[in-house]
Amino acid sequence: MDSWQSELWYRLNFSWIWATYTLGFSYRSRGFSHMPKNGPVLILANHESYLDPLAVGLAVRRRIWYLARKPLFKPPLLGPYLKSVGCVPVDQHGVAKEGIRTCIDLLQAGKPLLVFPEGRRTSDGEMKEFKAGIALILKRVPVPIVPVGIAGAYESYPIHATVPKFAPMFWPYNGAAIATSVGKPILPERYQGMDREVMMQFLFDAVAAEVEKAERFKRKG
C-alpha cells in the first residue's frame, strides 16, 4: 500500500529508528544525496548483522523494500509491522530462487529495493563473494544500482551474539559505533555488456569502496 498513511507511518518509524541508532550506536551516515529520489533502484550493501537493513534505510533517506525470511512474519504483531515498513516475506533470504523472482517483481513495479548480495551475514566481519543471483536480476531488470557500505555493525551485533553491543555517543568509545556510506548511482550502461564474472567483481569493488569510506567516517573515540 502506497497511500499517504503508509508513507506517514514509514516516516514516523524512520524518526524513532534514527534516534535509537544515533543515541544507541553513535550512528553516522554520508552520501544520502546520491540516492535517486524516484524510480526503481537496486541498493547493494554488505551484510554485517541484523542491524543492517535499518542502517541502510536511514542512510538513503527514502522508503525502501527488502526481503526477510517468512518465519519472522509468524508472530501476530511482528508480521504485520514488518510488512508495514517494507519487509517482503520469502522462503529463503537473499538471492535464492524465490528471492530473485520477488526482487524482479518489486523492481518492475518501480520500487527501491535493498539486497545483500553476499546472501547471509558475515561470520568474521569480512565481505564475502557476491551470489550470482544479482546478475540474473540485473539481466531481467537493468536499473540504477546504489552501492552502500556498512561499518561497525559486525562489532555491534556479530552473528554469534544474542544481543547487540551498544555504543552510546555519551559513553567511552567501545568499537561498536555504526556508520554507512552511500555511493553514486551506477547506471545500467556501465554494467550492461560485461561478462558475469567481471560485473560481479565490479559490483563487489563498488560496495567495498563504500565500506572503506564508512569505516573512515564512523566514530573512533
C-alpha positions as CSV (number, residue, x, y, z in Angstrom):
1,M,0.0,0.0,0.0
2,D,1.5,3.3,-1.1
3,S,-1.0,5.7,0.5
4,W,-0.2,8.8,2.3
5,Q,-1.0,7.0,5.5
6,S,1.6,4.3,4.8
7,E,4.2,7.0,3.9
8,L,3.5,8.8,7.2
9,W,3.8,5.6,9.1
10,Y,7.1,4.9,7.5
11,R,8.4,8.4,8.3
12,L,7.3,8.0,11.9
13,N,9.3,4.8,12.1
14,F,12.2,6.5,10.4
15,S,12.3,9.1,13.1
16,W,12.4,6.8,16.1
17,I,14.8,4.4,14.5
18,W,17.1,7.4,13.7
19,A,17.0,8.5,17.3
20,T,17.7,4.9,18.5
21,Y,20.6,4.3,16.2
22,T,22.1,7.8,16.8
23,L,21.9,7.5,20.6
24,G,22.5,3.8,20.9
25,F,25.2,3.2,18.2
26,S,26.7,6.7,17.6
27,Y,25.3,6.2,14.1
28,R,26.7,8.3,11.3
29,S,25.9,8.4,7.5
30,R,27.2,10.1,4.4
31,G,26.2,10.4,0.8
32,F,22.4,10.3,1.1
33,S,22.1,12.8,-1.8
34,H,23.3,10.1,-4.2
35,M,20.1,8.1,-3.7
36,P,17.7,8.7,-6.7
37,K,14.5,10.3,-5.4
38,N,12.2,8.4,-7.8
39,G,12.0,5.2,-9.8
40,P,13.4,1.7,-9.3
41,V,16.8,1.3,-7.7
42,L,18.8,-1.7,-6.6
43,I,20.6,-1.0,-3.4
44,L,23.5,-3.3,-2.8
45,A,25.2,-3.4,0.7
46,N,27.5,-5.6,2.6
47,H,25.8,-7.7,5.3
48,E,27.4,-7.5,8.8
49,S,24.4,-8.0,11.1
50,Y,20.7,-7.9,11.7
51,L,21.2,-4.1,12.2
52,D,22.0,-3.6,8.5
53,P,18.5,-3.1,6.9
54,L,17.6,-0.2,9.3
55,A,21.1,1.3,8.9
56,V,20.7,1.4,5.1
57,G,17.2,2.8,5.3
58,L,18.5,5.6,7.5
59,A,21.4,6.2,5.1
60,V,19.4,6.5,1.8
61,R,16.5,8.5,3.4
62,R,14.0,7.1,1.0
63,R,11.3,4.4,1.7
64,I,12.8,1.1,0.6
65,W,11.8,-2.5,0.4
66,Y,13.8,-5.6,1.4
67,L,13.4,-9.3,1.8
68,A,13.1,-11.3,5.0
69,R,12.5,-14.9,5.9
70,K,8.9,-16.0,6.3
71,P,9.3,-17.3,9.9
72,L,9.9,-13.7,11.0
73,F,6.3,-12.9,10.0
74,K,4.6,-15.6,12.1
75,P,4.2,-13.6,15.3
76,P,0.8,-11.9,15.2
77,L,2.2,-8.4,15.9
78,L,5.6,-8.6,14.3
79,G,4.4,-9.9,11.0
80,P,2.1,-7.0,10.1
81,Y,4.6,-4.5,11.4
82,L,7.4,-5.8,9.2
83,K,5.1,-5.7,6.1
84,S,4.1,-2.1,7.0
85,V,7.7,-0.9,6.8
86,G,8.7,-2.6,3.6
87,C,9.7,-6.1,4.5
88,V,8.7,-8.8,2.0
89,P,8.4,-12.4,3.1
90,V,10.3,-15.1,1.2
91,D,11.2,-18.7,1.9
92,Q,14.9,-18.1,1.7
93,H,16.6,-14.8,2.5
94,G,18.9,-13.2,-0.1
95,V,19.2,-14.1,-3.7
96,A,17.8,-17.7,-3.8
97,K,15.2,-18.7,-6.4
98,E,12.1,-17.2,-4.7
99,G,14.0,-14.1,-3.7
100,I,15.2,-13.5,-7.3
101,R,11.6,-13.6,-8.6
102,T,10.4,-11.3,-5.8
103,C,13.3,-8.8,-6.5
104,I,12.4,-8.7,-10.2
105,D,8.7,-8.1,-9.4
106,L,9.5,-5.2,-7.0
107,L,11.9,-3.5,-9.3
108,Q,9.5,-3.8,-12.2
109,A,6.9,-2.2,-10.0
110,G,9.3,0.8,-9.6
111,K,10.4,0.1,-6.0
112,P,13.8,0.9,-4.5
113,L,15.0,-2.5,-3.3
114,L,17.7,-3.4,-0.8
115,V,19.6,-6.6,-1.4
116,F,22.5,-8.1,0.4
117,P,24.4,-9.9,-2.4
118,E,26.5,-12.0,0.0
119,G,23.3,-13.9,0.8
120,R,23.9,-14.0,4.5
121,R,25.6,-12.2,7.4
122,T,29.4,-12.3,7.5
123,S,30.8,-14.7,10.1
124,D,34.1,-12.8,10.6
125,G,33.4,-9.2,9.7
126,E,34.9,-9.5,6.2
127,M,32.9,-9.2,2.9
128,K,32.2,-12.4,1.1
129,E,31.8,-13.2,-2.6
130,F,28.5,-12.0,-4.1
131,K,25.9,-14.6,-5.2
132,A,25.3,-14.9,-8.9
133,G,21.6,-14.2,-8.5
134,I,22.4,-10.5,-8.6
135,A,23.4,-10.9,-12.3
136,L,20.1,-12.7,-13.1
137,I,18.1,-9.9,-11.5
138,L,20.0,-7.2,-13.4
139,K,19.7,-9.1,-16.7
140,R,15.9,-9.1,-16.3
141,V,15.6,-5.6,-14.9
142,P,18.6,-3.3,-15.7
143,V,18.1,-0.5,-13.2
144,P,20.4,2.0,-11.4
145,I,22.5,0.5,-8.7
146,V,23.4,2.3,-5.5
147,P,26.3,0.8,-3.5
148,V,26.1,1.2,0.3
149,G,28.9,0.4,2.7
150,I,28.2,-0.5,6.4
151,A,30.9,-0.4,9.0
152,G,30.7,-1.2,12.7
153,A,27.5,-3.3,12.6
154,Y,29.5,-6.5,12.9
155,E,31.2,-5.2,16.1
156,S,27.8,-4.1,17.4
157,Y,25.9,-7.3,16.7
158,P,28.0,-10.2,15.3
159,I,26.4,-13.4,14.0
160,H,27.2,-15.4,17.2
161,A,25.8,-12.8,19.6
162,T,22.4,-13.0,21.2
163,V,22.1,-9.3,22.0
164,P,23.7,-6.2,20.4
165,K,26.5,-4.2,21.9
166,F,25.6,-0.6,22.3
167,A,27.9,2.4,21.7
168,P,26.0,5.5,23.0
169,M,27.6,8.8,21.9
170,F,27.9,9.8,25.6
171,W,29.8,6.6,26.6
172,P,33.5,6.0,26.2
173,Y,34.2,4.5,22.7
174,N,34.0,0.7,22.7
175,G,34.4,-0.1,19.0
176,A,30.7,-0.8,18.3
177,A,29.8,2.5,16.6
178,I,28.0,2.2,13.2
179,A,28.4,4.2,10.0
180,T,27.1,4.0,6.5
181,S,28.3,5.4,3.2
182,V,26.1,5.8,0.1
183,G,27.8,5.7,-3.2
184,K,26.9,7.4,-6.5
185,P,24.4,5.5,-8.7
186,I,25.8,3.1,-11.2
187,L,23.7,3.4,-14.3
188,P,22.8,0.3,-16.4
189,E,25.0,1.4,-19.4
190,R,28.0,1.0,-17.1
191,Y,27.5,-2.7,-16.4
192,Q,25.4,-4.0,-19.3
193,G,27.5,-6.0,-21.7
194,M,30.0,-7.1,-19.0
195,D,30.7,-10.8,-18.5
196,R,29.0,-12.1,-15.4
197,E,32.3,-12.5,-13.5
198,V,33.5,-9.1,-14.5
199,M,30.2,-7.5,-13.4
200,M,30.2,-9.3,-10.1
201,Q,33.7,-8.1,-9.3
202,F,32.8,-4.6,-10.4
203,L,29.8,-4.5,-8.0
204,F,31.8,-6.1,-5.2
205,D,34.5,-3.5,-5.6
206,A,31.9,-0.7,-5.6
207,V,30.4,-1.8,-2.3
208,A,33.8,-2.5,-0.8
209,A,34.9,1.1,-1.6
210,E,31.8,2.4,0.3
211,V,32.6,0.1,3.2
212,E,36.1,1.7,3.4
213,K,34.5,5.2,3.4
214,A,32.1,4.2,6.2
215,E,34.9,2.8,8.2
216,R,36.8,6.0,8.0
217,F,33.7,8.0,8.8
218,K,32.5,6.2,11.8
219,R,33.1,7.3,15.4
220,K,36.6,6.4,16.5
221,G,36.8,7.8,20.0
